[in-house]
Amino acid sequence: MADKIGFTPNRDEASRQAFIGSLKGYINFNIETRLEQVYDEVLVPEFESQQGSAPQSRADAAGLLESHPLYHLWSTLTFHSQNMMWNAVQQTSDRIIEDQVATFEKLSQKPDRLGVLSLKDELVVQAPISTTEIHRQPGGYWKEARPNDIETALNYSGTVDLYRNAKGMGTGGKLGSDSIGQLLASISKKRAPTLDPQDILDMGCGTGEQTLAYKRVFPDAAVTGIDCARPFVRYAHGMAESEGLGLNFAEMDAGNTDYSDDSFDLIVSIIMFHETSPAQVRNILKESWRLLKPGGLVLHLDVPYQPHRMSLFKQVTNHWQVRHNGEPFWTGFAEMDIYKELIDAGFDDQHAFADYETVGPATFFFFGGRKDQ
Ligand SMILES: C[S@@+](CC[C@H](N)C(=O)[O-])C[C@H]1O[C@@H](n2cnc3c(N)ncnc32)[C@H](O)[C@@H]1O
C-alpha cells in the first residue's frame, strides 16, 4: 500500500500527460494567436468594408469567427484535447485508486492524526457544482463510486497544474506543487505586513495542495480548508496527514459556514468564485466579512477575464468556456462588479480592493479587504 496520498503517474502515463499539456499549450497560444491574426487582419477589415464600422460586440465578433475554418479547427482541438486530458489521467487513477482509498482509510483512522476531517451529510451542494461536470471532468467533483472515494480528487489533482500552465494561469508549478498558495501567502504579507495570522481559512480548498502552503508559511497558525466536494476534502486530509502537516478540512458551503463571527484573521481562496453563481458570490463575500477578525485580511484570487481588459476576439474565445467546456459562470463572474459586491457585502471602502497582479506569465485578479482593529 502507498504511504502517501497523491497522483502518481508511471513513466508512460507521465509522458502521455506531458504531451497533452504541450498540445494544449500549442492550441491555446500558437493556434489561438494565428486565429487572432486572421480575425484582426482579414475578418475585421471585411466586416468594416461591408458594415462601415468595426464589430461592436462579442456577438458581432463571434459571428465573424464562427464562419471561419480556423476557428472550427481551434474549437475542435480545444474540445478534444480536454477529452484527451481526462482520459490520460483516468489511466493513472484506474491503476492506483483502490490502493489510494486504502491509504486514505489508514491515514484517516490513525490514532495520532494531526488534523481533523469533518463531513456533513446534510450539506446541499449548490449548482453549478451539483449540476455540471466542471471543465468537463467526468462525473464532476462530487461523484462517489465507492466507500471513502477520492477518485474525482485524484483526477483533478492530476490535471490542475497541467491545465493552469497550458492556459497561462499557472506559476509554472509542477504536478502537486503548492506554488499558487505560496504566491497568495506572499501577497498576503505585502498587503498586511504586520499581520501574523493565527487562524487561516481556505475557502473552496479543492484537493488541498495549495492549503498546505499556508501551514508551511505560517507554521504556528491553525489552518482550515473547506470545500463542498466530499472526495476533495477527504483527499486533502489524507495528503496533509501523509505530509506530516496538521491542518483541518471540512465539507462545507463557503457561503454558509458553521463558524462564528470573527473566527479567522486570514481568509483566502483560489479560483473558486468563477465556479459559483451570482447569489453564491454575494453569500461568500458576506460570509468572508462575517468570519473575519478585526485587523484581518480577506484575499481571494480568481481569473482575470473581465471584459474591459480584453479584446472582442479574446471575449469570444473566453466565452467558449461557457458554451463548450463546463464553465457556466466563467463569463458571468467576469462581468460582475466585484468591488461593488464587496462594499454591498459589508467591506469598508477604505480597505476593499479588486485589482490585478502579474506574476511571471500569469495575471491574477485579487479581491478582498481588511477589517479595522
Ligand atoms: C477550481 S477549484 C480550485 C480548488 C483549489 N482552490 C485549487 O486552487 O486547487 C474550485 C473549488 O471550489 C469549490 N467550491 C465551489 N463552490 C463552492 C462553495 N459554494 N463552497 C465550497 N466550495 C466550493 C469546488 O468544489 C472546487 O473544489
The ligand as an SDF file (V2000), in Angstrom:
LIG
                    3D

 27 29  0  0  0  0  0  0  0  0999 V2000
  -11.2070   25.2580   -9.4400 C   0  0  0  0  0  0  0  0  0  0  0  0
  -11.3660   24.5020   -7.8940 S   0  0  0  0  0  0  0  0  0  0  0  0
   -9.9820   25.2040   -7.0250 C   0  0  0  0  0  0  0  0  0  0  0  0
   -9.5390   24.3520   -5.8850 C   0  0  0  0  0  0  0  0  0  0  0  0
   -8.3210   24.8690   -5.1120 C   0  0  0  0  0  0  0  0  0  0  0  0
   -8.5680   26.1620   -4.5070 N   0  0  0  0  0  0  0  0  0  0  0  0
   -7.1300   24.9130   -6.0140 C   0  0  0  0  0  0  0  0  0  0  0  0
   -6.6170   26.0090   -6.2500 O   0  0  0  0  0  0  0  0  0  0  0  0
   -6.6860   23.8590   -6.4960 O   0  0  0  0  0  0  0  0  0  0  0  0
  -12.7370   25.3220   -7.1420 C   0  0  0  0  0  0  0  0  0  0  0  0
  -13.1830   24.6340   -5.8680 C   0  0  0  0  0  0  0  0  0  0  0  0
  -14.2040   25.4040   -5.2560 O   0  0  0  0  0  0  0  0  0  0  0  0
  -15.1410   24.5130   -4.6940 C   0  0  0  0  0  0  0  0  0  0  0  0
  -16.4000   25.2370   -4.4890 N   0  0  0  0  0  0  0  0  0  0  0  0
  -17.1870   25.8050   -5.4270 C   0  0  0  0  0  0  0  0  0  0  0  0
  -18.2590   26.3710   -4.8530 N   0  0  0  0  0  0  0  0  0  0  0  0
  -18.1300   26.1830   -3.5130 C   0  0  0  0  0  0  0  0  0  0  0  0
  -18.9030   26.5530   -2.3850 C   0  0  0  0  0  0  0  0  0  0  0  0
  -20.0370   27.2340   -2.5150 N   0  0  0  0  0  0  0  0  0  0  0  0
  -18.4700   26.1820   -1.1650 N   0  0  0  0  0  0  0  0  0  0  0  0
  -17.3260   25.4820   -1.0100 C   0  0  0  0  0  0  0  0  0  0  0  0
  -16.5450   25.0990   -2.0440 N   0  0  0  0  0  0  0  0  0  0  0  0
  -16.9430   25.4580   -3.2740 C   0  0  0  0  0  0  0  0  0  0  0  0
  -15.2170   23.3780   -5.6940 C   0  0  0  0  0  0  0  0  0  0  0  0
  -15.7570   22.1920   -5.1540 O   0  0  0  0  0  0  0  0  0  0  0  0
  -13.7590   23.2370   -6.1020 C   0  0  0  0  0  0  0  0  0  0  0  0
  -13.0740   22.3270   -5.3000 O   0  0  0  0  0  0  0  0  0  0  0  0
  1  2  1  0
  2  3  1  0
  2 10  1  0
  3  4  1  0
  4  5  1  0
  5  6  1  0
  5  7  1  0
  7  8  2  0
  7  9  1  0
 10 11  1  0
 11 12  1  0
 11 26  1  0
 12 13  1  0
 13 14  1  0
 13 24  1  0
 14 15  1  0
 14 23  1  0
 15 16  2  0
 16 17  1  0
 17 18  1  0
 17 23  2  0
 18 19  1  0
 18 20  2  0
 20 21  1  0
 21 22  2  0
 22 23  1  0
 24 25  1  0
 24 26  1  0
 26 27  1  0
M  CHG  2   2   1   9  -1
M  END
$$$$
